[in-house]
Amino acid sequence: MTSPYRAVFTTPGAKAFSAAGLVGRMPLSMLGIGIVTMVSQVTGRYGLAGALSAALALSGAACGPQVSRLVDRYGQRRVLRPVTAVTVAAVAGLLLCVRSGAPDWTLFACVVGAGLTPSMGAMVRARWSEIHRGSPELLHTAYSVESVVDEIVFIVGPILSIGLCTVWFAEAGPLLAACFLGIGVLLLTAQRATEPAPHPHAHLTGGSALRARGMPVLAGVFVGTGTIFGAIDVTTVAFADERGHKALASLVLASYALGSCLAGLVFGLVRPRGTVAGRFRWGITAMAVSMILPLLAGNLVFLALALFVSGTTIAPTMVTAMGLVEQLVPRGRLTEGITWTSTGLAVGVAAGAALAGRLIDARGASAAFAVPAVAAAAAAAVAFLGYRRLRPAPDREETYGDGRDERRGRDGGRGRQDGGRGGTAGQARGAGSREDESVA
């Protein structure tokens, strides 16, 4: 392991909470696809399966920020355990209803309850934000670690969920996803030393984190980014199916995730330069340019290479986006702020899948690659037009006011980190300094 990655894990408990976050994040990629596979196998109704998947996404988009707001207010342990209990019970109810042939409305009721699934990525990033506050270089590397974890989840999760549903029994994928969530939350909330302190009075001022200056711009960009992801998934499957190799679609999509995973590892070693807002703007631009490549694909090999190249723009942009949220929202609303980016992604994924599906039916898979290309261009346009609004929150301006202040923050953070290893500051980070964990 190279030096920057060693450095971020020197804090006691860091490896443990990151590993717990990996386990608890598996439902992110397993639950939706598992529900589709389960319902289509048991009932043969793909329309119902797709509607349930969409209902899960919409419920998660509506409930996720509210759950994270409660976490900011009351703390991770007090909120995550009861919310997860409701989620696991809802998934269990869904499995029983599907198995017993219950009315459709009961399936939707259970799926809405399952939408309470907490954003584990946000919880873990909030802990990183607390541990490495004031040291942007280490936080940058920590966010890169979590971006790689995200890609691992999206490579392994769907294969595991679909495989279990088809090889073992139909309910196996969603069942294992619920087990991962319960275990991950229990492991994470058992680690009190790195849990950020709650902000019980944060709700009295400022309203929702979405009202913070720049957050509507960021949420809009993430809707466009989610549209890219949703359209790429559907169009790639259709593209492979048209060429008689539908089974190879998973490998082609894996190349997309692999490109992002490798880029995230490399990006974590790079010293960040300039302002976070500037890096984010150019990251979105690179993503938009890379979406031209799939439009040129004529076979699966070229498409896999094109998506690998496109994937290399994802992790660096997402890492930078998490750092940007950490600056834009007040400390007492950090978890909620990061969760709003996930909400934007979820809305975009649903829209991208629907738009791509319509275009595939009308003009074929190759034409449908225009959906992610247009979405990427729109996301870049929003980032450029709203660039001036991407400024630090008032309680972050001292550290993040501009590029010079950011560099001063890095230097100061490095000094504090060194001092922390010597004694008092390290103890404070390990046990008491918990103010801002919520970067999802």
The 8 nearest C-alpha neighbors of each residue, nearest first, counted from 0:
[[1, 5, 4, 2, 3, 6, 8, 264],
 [0, 2, 4, 3, 5, 268, 6, 267],
 [1, 3, 5, 4, 6, 0, 268, 7],
 [4, 2, 6, 5, 1, 268, 7, 140],
 [3, 5, 6, 7, 2, 1, 0, 8],
 [6, 4, 2, 3, 8, 7, 1, 0],
 [5, 7, 3, 4, 9, 8, 2, 137],
 [8, 6, 4, 5, 9, 137, 141, 3],
 [7, 9, 13, 6, 10, 5, 14, 4],
 [10, 8, 6, 7, 11, 5, 13, 14],
 [9, 11, 8, 13, 12, 7, 429, 130],
 [12, 10, 13, 9, 429, 8, 14, 193],
 [11, 13, 15, 14, 16, 10, 193, 190],
 [14, 12, 15, 8, 16, 11, 10, 17],
 [15, 13, 17, 12, 16, 18, 8, 11],
 [14, 16, 12, 18, 13, 17, 19, 187],
 [15, 17, 19, 18, 13, 187, 14, 20],
 [16, 18, 20, 14, 19, 15, 13, 21],
 [19, 17, 21, 15, 20, 16, 14, 22],
 [20, 18, 16, 183, 22, 21, 187, 17],
 [19, 21, 17, 23, 18, 22, 24, 119],
 [20, 22, 18, 24, 19, 23, 17, 148],
 [23, 21, 183, 19, 20, 24, 179, 25],
 [24, 22, 183, 180, 20, 179, 21, 25],
 [23, 25, 21, 22, 26, 27, 119, 20],
 [24, 26, 27, 23, 22, 152, 28, 156],
 [27, 25, 29, 176, 30, 28, 24, 180],
 [26, 28, 25, 24, 29, 30, 31, 152],
 [27, 29, 156, 26, 153, 157, 25, 30],
 [30, 28, 26, 156, 157, 160, 33, 32],
 [29, 31, 33, 26, 173, 32, 176, 34],
 [32, 30, 34, 33, 52, 29, 35, 28],
 [31, 33, 35, 34, 30, 29, 36, 157],
 [32, 34, 30, 172, 36, 173, 31, 35],
 [35, 33, 37, 31, 32, 36, 38, 30],
 [34, 36, 48, 32, 33, 38, 37, 39],
 [37, 35, 33, 39, 34, 38, 40, 32],
 [38, 36, 169, 34, 40, 35, 39, 170],
 [39, 37, 41, 40, 48, 35, 36, 42],
 [38, 40, 43, 44, 45, 36, 42, 37],
 [41, 39, 37, 38, 43, 42, 36, 169],
 [40, 42, 38, 39, 43, 37, 169, 97],
 [41, 43, 44, 39, 38, 40, 97, 45],
 [42, 44, 39, 40, 41, 45, 38, 48],
 [45, 43, 39, 42, 46, 47, 48, 38],
 [46, 44, 48, 39, 47, 49, 43, 35],
 [45, 47, 49, 44, 48, 50, 39, 51],
 [46, 48, 50, 45, 44, 49, 51, 38],
 [49, 47, 35, 45, 51, 38, 46, 50],
 [48, 50, 52, 46, 51, 47, 45, 53],
 [51, 49, 47, 53, 52, 48, 54, 46],
 [52, 50, 54, 48, 53, 49, 47, 55],
 [51, 53, 49, 55, 50, 54, 31, 48],
 [52, 54, 56, 50, 55, 51, 57, 49],
 [55, 53, 51, 57, 56, 52, 58, 50],
 [56, 54, 52, 58, 53, 114, 110, 57],
 [57, 55, 53, 59, 54, 58, 345, 60],
 [58, 56, 60, 54, 59, 55, 53, 61],
 [59, 57, 114, 55, 61, 60, 111, 56],
 [58, 60, 114, 56, 62, 63, 57, 61],
 [59, 61, 342, 57, 58, 63, 62, 56],
 [60, 62, 58, 59, 63, 57, 64, 65],
 [61, 63, 59, 65, 115, 64, 60, 58],
 [62, 64, 66, 59, 65, 60, 61, 117],
 [65, 63, 67, 335, 338, 66, 62, 339],
 [66, 64, 68, 62, 67, 63, 69, 335],
 [67, 65, 69, 63, 68, 64, 62, 70],
 [68, 66, 335, 70, 64, 69, 65, 334],
 [67, 69, 65, 335, 71, 70, 66, 64],
 [68, 70, 72, 66, 67, 71, 73, 65],
 [69, 71, 74, 67, 75, 73, 72, 68],
 [72, 70, 68, 69, 197, 74, 198, 332],
 [71, 73, 199, 198, 69, 197, 70, 74],
 [74, 72, 197, 70, 69, 71, 199, 77],
 [75, 73, 197, 70, 76, 71, 77, 72],
 [74, 76, 70, 78, 79, 77, 188, 194],
 [75, 77, 188, 78, 79, 74, 80, 189],
 [78, 76, 75, 74, 79, 73, 80, 81],
 [79, 77, 75, 76, 80, 70, 81, 82],
 [80, 78, 82, 76, 75, 81, 83, 77],
 [79, 81, 83, 82, 78, 84, 76, 77],
 [82, 80, 84, 83, 79, 78, 85, 77],
 [83, 81, 79, 85, 84, 80, 78, 86],
 [82, 84, 86, 80, 85, 81, 79, 87],
 [83, 85, 81, 87, 82, 86, 88, 80],
 [86, 84, 88, 82, 83, 87, 89, 81],
 [85, 87, 113, 83, 89, 88, 84, 115],
 [86, 88, 90, 84, 89, 177, 85, 83],
 [87, 89, 91, 85, 86, 90, 92, 84],
 [90, 88, 109, 92, 86, 113, 112, 87],
 [91, 89, 93, 87, 92, 88, 113, 86],
 [92, 90, 88, 94, 93, 89, 87, 95],
 [91, 93, 89, 95, 90, 94, 88, 96],
 [92, 94, 90, 96, 109, 91, 95, 106],
 [93, 95, 91, 97, 92, 96, 98, 170],
 [94, 96, 98, 92, 93, 97, 99, 91],
 [97, 95, 101, 93, 99, 98, 94, 100],
 [98, 96, 94, 100, 95, 99, 93, 101],
 [97, 99, 95, 96, 100, 94, 41, 101],
 [100, 98, 96, 97, 101, 95, 94, 102],
 [101, 99, 97, 98, 96, 102, 95, 42],
 [100, 102, 96, 99, 97, 103, 105, 106],
 [103, 101, 104, 105, 100, 106, 96, 97],
 [102, 104, 106, 105, 101, 107, 47, 100],
 [103, 105, 107, 106, 102, 108, 101, 109],
 [106, 104, 108, 103, 107, 102, 109, 101],
 [107, 105, 109, 103, 104, 108, 93, 110],
 [106, 108, 110, 104, 109, 105, 111, 51],
 [107, 109, 105, 111, 106, 110, 104, 112],
 [110, 108, 89, 112, 106, 93, 107, 111],
 [109, 111, 113, 107, 112, 55, 108, 106],
 [110, 112, 114, 108, 113, 58, 109, 55],
 [113, 111, 109, 114, 110, 89, 115, 86],
 [112, 114, 86, 110, 115, 89, 111, 90],
 [115, 113, 59, 58, 111, 112, 116, 55],
 [114, 116, 113, 62, 112, 86, 117, 59],
 [115, 117, 114, 86, 113, 83, 118, 59],
 [118, 116, 119, 115, 63, 66, 79, 83],
 [117, 119, 121, 120, 122, 338, 116, 63],
 [120, 118, 122, 121, 24, 117, 20, 23],
 [119, 121, 439, 123, 118, 122, 124, 20],
 [439, 120, 122, 438, 124, 119, 118, 123],
 [123, 121, 119, 125, 120, 124, 439, 437],
 [122, 124, 126, 125, 120, 121, 20, 119],
 [125, 123, 438, 439, 127, 121, 126, 122],
 [436, 437, 124, 126, 438, 128, 122, 123],
 [127, 125, 436, 129, 123, 124, 128, 130],
 [126, 128, 124, 130, 129, 125, 131, 123],
 [129, 127, 125, 126, 436, 132, 131, 130],
 [128, 130, 436, 435, 126, 132, 127, 131],
 [129, 131, 127, 128, 132, 428, 126, 193],
 [132, 130, 134, 128, 138, 129, 127, 133],
 [131, 133, 129, 128, 134, 130, 135, 412],
 [132, 134, 412, 408, 135, 131, 409, 411],
 [133, 135, 412, 409, 131, 132, 136, 137],
 [136, 134, 138, 409, 137, 139, 133, 408],
 [137, 135, 139, 138, 134, 409, 140, 270],
 [138, 136, 140, 139, 135, 134, 7, 141],
 [137, 139, 141, 135, 140, 136, 131, 142],
 [138, 140, 136, 142, 137, 141, 135, 143],
 [139, 141, 267, 143, 137, 138, 142, 144],
 [142, 140, 138, 144, 143, 139, 137, 7],
 [141, 143, 145, 139, 144, 140, 318, 138],
 [142, 144, 140, 146, 267, 141, 263, 145],
 [145, 143, 141, 147, 142, 146, 148, 140],
 [146, 144, 148, 142, 147, 143, 149, 141],
 [145, 147, 143, 149, 148, 144, 314, 142],
 [146, 148, 260, 150, 144, 145, 149, 263],
 [147, 149, 145, 151, 146, 150, 152, 144],
 [150, 148, 146, 152, 147, 151, 145, 153],
 [149, 151, 153, 147, 152, 148, 260, 256],
 [152, 150, 148, 154, 153, 149, 155, 147],
 [153, 151, 149, 150, 156, 155, 154, 25],
 [152, 154, 150, 151, 156, 28, 155, 149],
 [155, 153, 151, 152, 156, 253, 150, 256],
 [154, 156, 152, 158, 153, 157, 151, 159],
 [155, 157, 29, 159, 28, 152, 153, 158],
 [158, 156, 160, 29, 159, 28, 161, 155],
 [159, 157, 161, 156, 155, 160, 162, 154],
 [158, 160, 156, 162, 157, 161, 155, 163],
 [159, 161, 172, 157, 163, 29, 33, 162],
 [162, 160, 164, 158, 163, 159, 157, 33],
 [163, 161, 159, 165, 160, 164, 166, 158],
 [162, 164, 167, 166, 160, 172, 165, 171],
 [165, 163, 169, 161, 168, 171, 172, 162],
 [164, 166, 162, 163, 167, 161, 169, 168],
 [165, 167, 163, 162, 164, 168, 169, 161],
 [166, 168, 163, 164, 165, 171, 169, 162],
 [169, 167, 164, 171, 170, 166, 165, 163],
 [168, 170, 164, 37, 171, 165, 40, 41],
 [169, 171, 37, 168, 172, 173, 164, 174],
 [172, 170, 174, 164, 168, 163, 169, 173],
 [171, 173, 160, 33, 164, 175, 174, 163],
 [174, 172, 176, 33, 30, 175, 171, 170],
 [175, 173, 171, 177, 172, 176, 170, 178],
 [174, 176, 178, 172, 177, 173, 171, 179],
 [177, 175, 26, 173, 179, 174, 178, 30],
 [178, 176, 180, 174, 175, 179, 87, 173],
 [179, 177, 175, 181, 180, 176, 182, 174],
 [180, 178, 176, 182, 177, 23, 181, 22],
 [181, 179, 23, 177, 183, 178, 182, 184],
 [180, 182, 178, 184, 183, 179, 185, 177],
 [183, 181, 185, 179, 184, 180, 178, 186],
 [182, 184, 23, 19, 22, 180, 186, 185],
 [185, 183, 187, 181, 186, 182, 188, 23],
 [184, 186, 182, 188, 183, 187, 189, 181],
 [185, 187, 183, 189, 184, 19, 188, 182],
 [188, 186, 184, 19, 189, 185, 16, 190],
 [187, 189, 76, 190, 185, 186, 184, 191],
 [188, 190, 186, 187, 191, 185, 76, 184],
 [191, 189, 188, 187, 192, 193, 194, 186],
 [190, 192, 194, 193, 189, 188, 430, 76],
 [193, 191, 430, 429, 190, 194, 431, 12],
 [192, 194, 191, 429, 126, 195, 190, 430],
 [195, 193, 191, 192, 433, 126, 196, 190],
 [433, 196, 194, 436, 434, 435, 126, 193],
 [195, 197, 433, 434, 74, 194, 198, 435],
 [198, 196, 74, 73, 72, 71, 199, 195],
 [199, 197, 72, 201, 331, 200, 71, 196],
 [198, 200, 72, 201, 197, 73, 202, 71],
 [201, 199, 202, 203, 198, 72, 204, 331],
 [200, 202, 198, 203, 331, 199, 204, 72],
 [203, 201, 200, 204, 206, 205, 199, 72],
 [202, 204, 201, 200, 205, 206, 199, 207],
 [205, 203, 202, 206, 201, 200, 207, 331],
 [204, 206, 207, 203, 202, 210, 208, 211],
 [207, 205, 204, 202, 208, 210, 203, 209],
 [206, 208, 209, 210, 205, 211, 202, 332],
 [207, 209, 336, 210, 211, 332, 328, 335],
 [208, 210, 207, 214, 211, 215, 336, 339],
 [211, 209, 208, 207, 212, 214, 206, 215],
 [212, 210, 208, 209, 214, 328, 213, 327],
 [213, 211, 214, 388, 210, 327, 389, 390],
 [212, 214, 389, 388, 216, 215, 211, 217],
 [213, 215, 217, 216, 209, 211, 212, 218],
 [216, 214, 218, 217, 213, 219, 209, 210],
 [217, 215, 219, 213, 214, 218, 385, 220],
 [216, 218, 214, 220, 219, 215, 221, 213],
 [217, 219, 215, 221, 343, 220, 216, 340],
 [220, 218, 222, 216, 221, 217, 215, 223],
 [219, 221, 378, 217, 223, 218, 222, 381],
 [222, 220, 224, 218, 343, 223, 344, 219],
 [221, 223, 347, 343, 219, 344, 225, 224],
 [224, 222, 378, 226, 374, 220, 221, 225],
 [225, 223, 221, 227, 226, 222, 220, 344],
 [224, 226, 347, 344, 348, 228, 222, 227],
 [225, 227, 351, 347, 348, 223, 229, 224],
 [228, 226, 371, 224, 225, 230, 229, 231],
 [229, 227, 225, 231, 226, 230, 348, 232],
 [228, 230, 348, 352, 351, 226, 232, 231],
 [231, 229, 351, 352, 355, 227, 233, 232],
 [230, 232, 228, 234, 229, 233, 235, 227],
 [233, 231, 235, 229, 230, 234, 228, 236],
 [234, 232, 230, 236, 235, 231, 352, 237],
 [235, 233, 237, 231, 236, 364, 232, 230],
 [234, 236, 238, 237, 232, 233, 231, 239],
 [235, 237, 248, 239, 233, 234, 238, 240],
 [236, 238, 240, 234, 235, 239, 364, 241],
 [239, 237, 235, 364, 241, 240, 236, 234],
 [240, 238, 245, 244, 242, 236, 237, 241],
 [239, 241, 245, 237, 243, 242, 238, 244],
 [242, 240, 238, 239, 243, 237, 244, 364],
 [241, 243, 239, 240, 244, 238, 245, 298],
 [242, 244, 240, 241, 245, 239, 246, 238],
 [245, 243, 239, 246, 240, 247, 242, 248],
 [244, 246, 240, 239, 247, 248, 243, 236],
 [245, 247, 248, 244, 249, 239, 240, 250],
 [246, 248, 250, 245, 249, 244, 251, 239],
 [249, 247, 251, 236, 250, 246, 245, 239],
 [248, 250, 252, 247, 251, 253, 246, 236],
 [251, 249, 253, 247, 252, 248, 254, 303],
 [250, 252, 303, 248, 254, 253, 249, 247],
 [253, 251, 255, 249, 254, 250, 248, 256],
 [252, 254, 250, 256, 255, 251, 257, 154],
 [253, 255, 257, 307, 251, 252, 256, 303],
 [256, 254, 307, 310, 306, 252, 253, 258],
 [255, 257, 253, 259, 258, 254, 150, 260],
 [258, 256, 254, 260, 259, 255, 253, 261],
 [259, 257, 310, 307, 311, 255, 261, 256],
 [258, 260, 310, 311, 262, 314, 256, 257],
 [259, 261, 257, 147, 263, 258, 262, 150],
 [262, 260, 264, 263, 258, 259, 257, 265],
 [263, 261, 311, 259, 265, 264, 260, 266],
 [262, 264, 314, 266, 260, 261, 143, 265],
 [263, 265, 261, 267, 262, 266, 260, 143],
 [266, 264, 262, 267, 268, 263, 261, 269],
 [267, 265, 263, 269, 268, 264, 262, 315],
 [266, 268, 140, 143, 264, 265, 269, 263],
 [269, 267, 266, 265, 3, 270, 140, 264],
 [270, 268, 266, 267, 271, 265, 140, 136],
 [269, 271, 272, 136, 268, 267, 266, 139],
 [272, 270, 269, 136, 273, 139, 275, 135],
 [273, 271, 270, 274, 278, 402, 275, 406],
 [272, 274, 402, 275, 277, 271, 278, 405],
 [275, 273, 402, 277, 276, 401, 278, 272],
 [274, 276, 278, 277, 323, 279, 319, 273],
 [277, 275, 279, 274, 278, 389, 280, 323],
 [278, 276, 280, 274, 279, 275, 281, 273],
 [279, 277, 275, 281, 280, 276, 282, 274],
 [278, 280, 282, 276, 277, 281, 319, 316],
 [281, 279, 277, 283, 282, 278, 382, 276],
 [280, 282, 284, 278, 283, 279, 285, 277],
 [283, 281, 316, 279, 285, 284, 280, 278],
 [284, 282, 286, 280, 281, 379, 285, 287],
 [283, 285, 281, 287, 282, 286, 379, 288],
 [286, 284, 282, 288, 287, 283, 289, 281],
 [285, 287, 283, 289, 284, 312, 288, 282],
 [286, 288, 375, 284, 376, 290, 285, 289],
 [289, 287, 285, 290, 286, 291, 284, 376],
 [290, 288, 309, 286, 291, 287, 292, 285],
 [291, 289, 372, 287, 292, 288, 293, 309],
 [292, 290, 289, 294, 293, 288, 372, 295],
 [291, 293, 294, 290, 305, 295, 289, 296],
 [294, 292, 296, 295, 305, 291, 302, 290],
 [295, 293, 292, 291, 368, 296, 365, 369],
 [294, 296, 293, 292, 297, 291, 302, 301],
 [297, 295, 302, 293, 301, 294, 298, 292],
 [298, 296, 295, 301, 299, 302, 365, 300],
 [297, 299, 301, 300, 296, 302, 242, 239],
 [298, 300, 302, 301, 303, 239, 297, 251],
 [301, 299, 303, 302, 298, 304, 251, 296],
 [300, 302, 304, 303, 299, 296, 298, 305],
 [301, 303, 299, 305, 296, 300, 304, 293],
 [304, 302, 251, 300, 306, 301, 305, 254],
 [303, 305, 307, 301, 302, 306, 308, 300],
 [306, 304, 302, 308, 292, 307, 303, 293],
 [305, 307, 309, 255, 303, 308, 304, 310],
 [306, 308, 255, 258, 310, 304, 254, 309],
 [309, 307, 305, 306, 310, 311, 304, 258],
 [310, 308, 306, 289, 307, 311, 312, 305],
 [309, 311, 259, 258, 255, 307, 312, 308],
 [310, 312, 259, 258, 262, 308, 309, 313],
 [313, 311, 310, 286, 309, 315, 314, 316],
 [314, 312, 316, 310, 259, 311, 315, 317],
 [313, 315, 263, 317, 259, 316, 146, 318],
 [316, 314, 318, 317, 313, 263, 312, 266],
 [315, 317, 282, 319, 313, 314, 318, 279],
 [318, 316, 320, 314, 319, 315, 313, 321],
 [317, 319, 315, 321, 320, 142, 316, 143],
 [318, 320, 322, 316, 317, 321, 279, 323],
 [321, 319, 317, 323, 322, 318, 316, 279],
 [322, 320, 324, 323, 318, 319, 317, 325],
 [323, 321, 325, 319, 320, 324, 318, 326],
 [322, 324, 320, 326, 325, 321, 275, 319],
 [325, 323, 327, 321, 326, 322, 328, 337],
 [324, 326, 322, 323, 327, 438, 328, 321],
 [327, 325, 391, 323, 324, 328, 392, 395],
 [326, 328, 391, 392, 324, 325, 323, 390],
 [327, 329, 392, 211, 326, 333, 208, 324],
 [330, 328, 331, 332, 392, 394, 333, 327],
 [329, 331, 333, 332, 435, 328, 434, 394],
 [330, 332, 329, 198, 201, 333, 71, 435],
 [333, 331, 335, 330, 329, 334, 71, 208],
 [332, 334, 437, 336, 330, 438, 335, 331],
 [437, 335, 333, 438, 337, 336, 67, 439],
 [334, 336, 67, 68, 338, 64, 332, 333],
 [337, 335, 333, 208, 339, 334, 338, 332],
 [338, 336, 439, 438, 339, 334, 340, 335],
 [337, 339, 341, 335, 340, 336, 64, 439],
 [340, 338, 342, 336, 341, 337, 64, 343],
 [339, 341, 343, 338, 342, 337, 218, 221],
 [342, 340, 344, 338, 339, 343, 345, 337],
 [341, 343, 60, 339, 345, 340, 344, 346],
 [342, 344, 222, 221, 340, 346, 341, 218],
 [343, 345, 225, 341, 347, 222, 221, 342],
 [346, 344, 342, 348, 347, 343, 56, 341],
 [347, 345, 343, 349, 344, 348, 222, 342],
 [346, 348, 225, 226, 222, 350, 344, 345],
 [347, 349, 229, 225, 226, 351, 345, 350],
 [350, 348, 352, 346, 347, 351, 353, 345],
 [351, 349, 347, 353, 348, 352, 226, 354],
 [352, 350, 226, 230, 229, 348, 354, 353],
 [351, 353, 229, 230, 355, 349, 350, 354],
 [352, 354, 356, 350, 351, 355, 349, 357],
 [355, 353, 351, 357, 356, 352, 350, 358],
 [354, 356, 358, 230, 352, 367, 357, 353],
 [357, 355, 359, 353, 354, 358, 352, 360],
 [356, 358, 360, 354, 359, 355, 361, 353],
 [357, 359, 361, 355, 360, 367, 356, 362],
 [360, 358, 363, 364, 356, 362, 361, 357],
 [361, 359, 357, 358, 362, 363, 356, 364],
 [360, 362, 358, 359, 363, 357, 356, 366],
 [363, 361, 359, 358, 360, 366, 364, 367],
 [364, 362, 359, 366, 365, 360, 361, 367],
 [363, 365, 359, 367, 238, 366, 234, 237],
 [366, 364, 367, 368, 363, 294, 238, 296],
 [365, 367, 364, 368, 363, 369, 362, 358],
 [366, 368, 364, 369, 355, 358, 365, 359],
 [369, 367, 370, 366, 294, 365, 371, 293],
 [368, 370, 372, 367, 371, 366, 373, 294],
 [369, 371, 368, 373, 372, 367, 374, 355],
 [372, 370, 227, 374, 373, 369, 368, 230],
 [373, 371, 369, 290, 375, 370, 374, 291],
 [372, 374, 376, 370, 375, 371, 369, 377],
 [375, 373, 371, 377, 223, 376, 372, 227],
 [376, 374, 287, 378, 372, 377, 373, 371],
 [375, 377, 373, 379, 287, 374, 378, 380],
 [376, 378, 380, 374, 375, 379, 373, 381],
 [379, 377, 220, 223, 375, 381, 380, 376],
 [378, 380, 382, 376, 377, 283, 381, 284],
 [379, 381, 377, 383, 378, 382, 384, 376],
 [382, 380, 378, 384, 379, 383, 385, 220],
 [381, 383, 379, 385, 380, 384, 386, 280],
 [384, 382, 386, 380, 381, 385, 379, 280],
 [385, 383, 381, 386, 382, 380, 387, 379],
 [386, 384, 382, 383, 388, 387, 381, 216],
 [385, 387, 383, 388, 389, 384, 382, 276],
 [388, 386, 389, 385, 390, 384, 213, 383],
 [389, 387, 213, 386, 390, 385, 212, 216],
 [390, 388, 213, 386, 387, 276, 391, 212],
 [389, 391, 388, 327, 392, 213, 387, 212],
 [392, 390, 327, 326, 396, 395, 399, 393],
 [391, 393, 327, 395, 328, 394, 329, 326],
 [394, 392, 396, 395, 391, 329, 397, 327],
 [393, 395, 392, 396, 329, 397, 330, 391],
 [396, 394, 392, 393, 397, 391, 398, 399],
 [397, 395, 400, 399, 398, 393, 391, 394],
 [398, 396, 395, 399, 400, 404, 394, 393],
 [397, 399, 408, 396, 404, 395, 405, 400],
 [400, 398, 405, 396, 404, 401, 397, 395],
 [399, 401, 396, 404, 397, 398, 391, 405],
 [402, 400, 404, 403, 399, 405, 274, 398],
 [401, 403, 274, 405, 273, 404, 406, 400],
 [404, 402, 406, 405, 401, 407, 400, 273],
 [405, 403, 407, 401, 406, 402, 399, 398],
 [406, 404, 408, 399, 402, 403, 407, 398],
 [405, 407, 409, 403, 408, 404, 402, 410],
 [406, 408, 404, 410, 409, 405, 411, 403],
 [409, 407, 405, 411, 406, 398, 410, 133],
 [410, 408, 134, 412, 406, 407, 135, 411],
 [411, 409, 413, 407, 412, 408, 406, 414],
 [410, 412, 408, 414, 413, 409, 407, 415],
 [411, 413, 134, 133, 409, 415, 414, 410],
 [414, 412, 416, 410, 411, 415, 134, 409],
 [413, 415, 411, 417, 412, 416, 418, 410],
 [414, 416, 418, 412, 417, 413, 419, 411],
 [417, 415, 419, 413, 414, 418, 412, 420],
 [418, 416, 414, 420, 419, 415, 413, 421],
 [417, 419, 415, 421, 416, 420, 414, 424],
 [420, 418, 425, 424, 416, 421, 417, 422],
 [421, 419, 417, 425, 418, 422, 416, 424],
 [420, 422, 418, 419, 417, 425, 423, 424],
 [423, 421, 425, 419, 420, 424, 426, 418],
 [422, 424, 426, 425, 419, 427, 421, 418],
 [425, 423, 419, 427, 426, 422, 428, 418],
 [424, 426, 419, 428, 427, 420, 422, 423],
 [427, 425, 429, 423, 424, 428, 430, 422],
 [426, 428, 431, 424, 432, 425, 430, 429],
 [429, 427, 432, 425, 426, 430, 130, 431],
 [428, 430, 426, 427, 192, 193, 425, 431],
 [431, 429, 192, 427, 428, 426, 432, 193],
 [430, 432, 427, 433, 428, 429, 192, 426],
 [431, 433, 428, 427, 434, 430, 195, 196],
 [195, 434, 432, 196, 431, 435, 194, 129],
 [433, 435, 196, 195, 432, 129, 436, 197],
 [436, 434, 129, 330, 195, 437, 433, 125],
 [125, 437, 435, 126, 195, 129, 128, 438],
 [125, 334, 436, 438, 333, 122, 435, 121],
 [439, 437, 125, 124, 121, 334, 337, 333],
 [121, 438, 337, 120, 124, 122, 334, 338]]
